[in-house]
Amino acid sequence: MKTRKIIFLVLVVFFILFIFATVNERDRNGAGPIREWVRDRIVANAPATPIAHEGIQDDNTVEKKEFAANAVRVGDSNTSYANIEFTSDGKYMVWFEQALDGSLNGTVWHCSIDPATGIFIPPDCKGFRAFESTAYGRANPGMDKNGAYYVGADRSGKIVFVRPSGPTSGDTTILATHPDPARRSVYPSDLASENKRYVFWIKNERVPGSGLDRRNDWFELQMIDADDPMRVEIIERQDKPLIGFAPMDVGFARWFRGKSLVSYGSKDTNGYVQVKIFDAASRANLSFVTNDQHHHVDPYSWNFGGFDYLAAGIDGTNVSILYKRNGEVGTFFPAETIIPPSQLENPALAQSHERIVWNGKQYSAYQVNDKKRGFFQTAFSSTGEIWFTTLEQMPRLQWLLTPEGSDMAYAEPEPYVGINNVWIFYNALPKGGDITKNIWSLYRTETPLAR
């Protein structure tokens, strides 16, 4: 009897090891469970050498040394400036003052910005105190034909709409949407020529928190029309993977600026996180708009010169791809790769692209960080760099905007196009620090673009 038990236990151990090896092999091949973010799975398995992309010109990026970035710390040095965002008309900065007690509570503020100097009004950007929120429900800006506004969730889960009327004033409205504290990542549309306002968010199954919280079995991408706020519509439900983020958190959901389209990540039949697009106006799910064998991280889309563009980090590596399509429907195809001439030991997780137009040409700013085990450890606690790059220009040029050799965690680049300059604002955090308790310092740096 004792011998049979030993044999049984040995067989069980071998079975477990076999399953574990099979899962890991599927992970290495890009399918199967997406490990602790896919962004976690991606970083854990990111190639050490640049990825070769069929059909894309070889990367021939040149780092330009003539420009020396001149970054200055802005705001109050004792205040944590998390999640800064500029309204698309350039008038206001909306941001979240995160408490330093680890609670992830805080306050949503806005102020204005001088487009000639890049200076906040008032200087600490504590202009209008809009509402109390959390790191998960903090506000993001939108636009309609009446001007800029922003929307977020308060601590009870109510949806709050704020229309700025000046640097220190605004009109606040609580929408009639049923409160739900399990909502997070609240984003309104940017439709400057229309009198329409749509809002989407991610709904956790039952427990408030991040997309890694294992107490939730699924997540839903939901939306409302602000003219009918009591009607909550489901765009897509996705199961929580055994380990890591759901695809809508990998290919993070975003509005297509100037259109009623929402882009978000969704797994294809081969297990890759592709980009899907949903039309909030027609309620039409336009299905996948990418189809290559990559995971697409934090895609950002826009229109320029009659073409639609989409920039996404690839597989959690330091590589980004700029995609392009002719017209408003159909699949995006790769136009060029973007690989920073990084000085980091293991640069990874290219993300936070945002289009900049200057003198009729396109540019983008983005971040990379030294590869660590997980998303939060890599993106906000690991040595980082902020890069500024040309798009669809020859030669392809990139400029490092953060100090060379620094071991700070640099993150969240946000461009601001002024009258005579383009500035990039970004956060700096101590390497290895606790992002729930450390101050998110805010910096403003010049770029090569100036008149």
Beta strands, then each sheet from edge to edge (+ up, - down):
strand 1: 62-63
strand 2: 71-74
strand 3: 81-86
strand 4: 92-98
strand 5: 105-113
strand 6: 120-121
strand 7: 128-134
strand 8: 140-144
strand 9: 147-153
strand 10: 159-166
strand 11: 169-174
strand 12: 183-188
strand 13: 198-204
strand 14: 218-225
strand 15: 233-239
strand 16: 254-255
strand 17: 261-267
strand 18: 273-279
strand 19: 284-288
strand 20: 296-304
strand 21: 307-314
strand 22: 320-326
strand 23: 333-338
strand 24: 347-358
strand 25: 361-370
strand 26: 384-391
strand 27: 397-400
strand 28: 409-417
strand 29: 421-429
strand 30: 441-450
sheet 1: 1+ 27+ 26- 25+ 24-
sheet 2: 2+ 30- 29+ 28-
sheet 3: 3+ 4- 5+ 6-
sheet 4: 3+ 4- 5+ 7-
sheet 5: 8+ 9- 10+ 11-
sheet 6: 12+ 13- 14+ 15-
sheet 7: 16+ 17- 18+ 19-
sheet 8: 20+ 21- 22+ 23-
end
